[in-house]
Amino acid sequence: MIVGQQHSALGRTPYYVLTGGLAIIFLFPLVWSFYASISPQANTAQSSGFGFGNYQTMFDFGAGLPVVATNSAVISILTVAITLIISTLGGYAFARFRFWGKDALFLLTLSILMVPYATLLIPLYVMLNALGLSNSLVGVALMISMFQLPFATYMMRISFEAIPRELEESAQIDGCNSFSTLWRIMLPSVVPGLVTVGLFAFLAAWNDFFAPLILLTDPLKQPLPVTVANMRQQTMGVINYGATEAGVVIMALPCVILFLLLQRYYVRGFMTGAIKG
Amino acid sequence: MTSISEATTAERPARRFSQGLRRQLVGFAYTIPTLIFIVIFFLTPLVLVAKMSLSKYGLLTGDEGFNFPKNYVSIWRNQLFWPSVWFTVQYTVLVTVMLLGLGLGLALLVQTVTRWSAVLRTVFLLPVSLGLAAASLLAYGFYSPAIGPISPPLEALGLIDNPIAFLGTSLAALLSTTFLVVWKFAGFYMLVLTVGLQGISDDLYEAASLDGATPWQNFVHITLPLLRPTLALATILCVTGSLLAFDQFFILTKGAPDNSTVTAVQVIYREAFQRQNLGTAAALSILVLIVLVLINLLQFRFLRGTDRD
């Protein structure tokens, strides 16, 4: 539905006022958090004048930003890789093959969505301890990947289904087996789907709070969200709001940048869903 | 969905049959990683949590033997449990109504193919890229009397005498957290509903406008009914997400004031890692799982049922 297209330029003024106002409301907290992180505040490293003192506090806290950011990066990269590999293979099978148990397996994958995080984290905490994977970044990445599977598998399935069959058939006539068809012919056509799945897996892993909170007790293994949440009460119960907002900015920056860079891909990835229903 | 193998099976039965079987096996092989993952990280923990819920199971002591139905009975005596259920339901209704309403509103506002609406779409999507924990930490400062940006200008204008206590009362904390969540997720629901809106053919609106329909009539008689499947999906996602709320309250309110903002998942967390009783935490998890599955089945049924009229 096209809203307001038939109106004249004058008649569109309320539209611009409304949408402009909404845009300001949506941007304001983001801009404010950056402002709060560099503005002077008593009892912080940035007590007078504007500057990056709070970032220094953040940098030195706990295991130190290099370690913490590396932990976050390792969890995120592993999650993206695991999610992409499993959902690409699975999505291809669900879209293009018929085999016994296919519908049941697909439904089972989607049903992960219905299970609370906490329900699985408690037994997984016990299981990972038993497997010697406690305090392991790999364990956390595997866990987060599992929760990505419903969305990722669904997205890859509809992406593969949207490819015309002729493309695949001509590849097979040329003697490609199913894997080289997938690798050389199909993958380039599902790039928007891959980017969407990869981006959402990255955002989920980079930002996940609950899984590391429970599965990682070693301070040297903590990723950013848990560290920044812990940092709030460092000096005798006085909350360091400035350093907290600096932590928010550091956490948000890679996400915002990736989100803006990849926007055209994931909007297209979502639109594939529109065509297939 | 007819696959190649199926379409050609009839031609030369014997050879085609073995090829069909081969293709089945190949298809199945591609799902083996999914299958392994689901068995190890989904089905095994589910069985394990069910088993744990039947035993006395300490965080440090491990399994101390079968004690059914003690863990389940103790849920009823848990003083946090019923208030947390009521609080979670209030939060879920509030968030779902506001998110779907605002998401649909934003989707309608960015429908036009102009540069301005592309800018708007990006702006509304930006908070989606933040994690819930990051957004909650942002709000922790935003709502604080120490550095929050809302109160100082109001105080300067003489409208208020003291900084607003955004998290001071149970209701204020609920509304402030809802505002945070709506701000963070509105763009996502806008995107989902935009996809739904684009699936509605323009011809319908053209035909309606020839008949002299007003924009409001278009919205009620064309947009809403045809958007129902997308709205159904959005509702299910939103209700499930809200019922399982944890990060935002864990970071923002920690249950304060007076344990009045404790959600169901927070009760599970406290039971497991503060009271160190994995058995009762497992029983709570199973209960939450059953309720969630029932609610989702009801929603599916309701939305399917109304789909046909």
Interface residues (C-beta under 8 A of the other chain):
Chain A: M1 I2 V3 G4 Q5 Y15 Y16 L18 T19 L22 A23 I25 F26 L27 P29 L30 W32 S33 A36 Q41 I85 I86 S87 L89 G90 Y92 A93 F94 R96 F97 R98 F99 W100 G101 K102 L105 L108 T109 I112 L113 M114 V115 P116 Y117 A118 T119 L120 I122 P123 L124 V126 M127 L142 M143 S145 M146 L149 T153 E161 R165 E169 S178 L203 W206 N207 D208 F209 F210 I214 P225 V228 A229 R232 I239 Y241 G242 T244 E245 G247 V248 M251 A252 C255 V256 L258 F259 L260 Q263 V267 F270 M271 G273 A274 I275 G277
Chain B: M1 S3 I4 S5 E6 R23 Q24 L25 V26 G27 F28 A29 Y30 T31 P33 T34 L35 F37 I38 F41 F42 T44 P45 L46 L48 V49 M52 L106 L108 L109 Q111 T112 W116 S117 V119 L120 R121 T122 V123 F124 L125 L126 P127 V128 S129 L130 G131 L132 A133 A134 L137 L138 A139 Y140 G141 F142 S144 A146 I147 P149 W183 A186 G187 L191 V192 V195 G196 L197 Q198 G199 I200 Y205 P215 N218 F219 I222 T223 P229 T240 L244 F246 D247 F250 I251 V265 I268 Y269 A272 F273 L278 A281 A282 S285 I286 V288 L289 L292 V293 N296
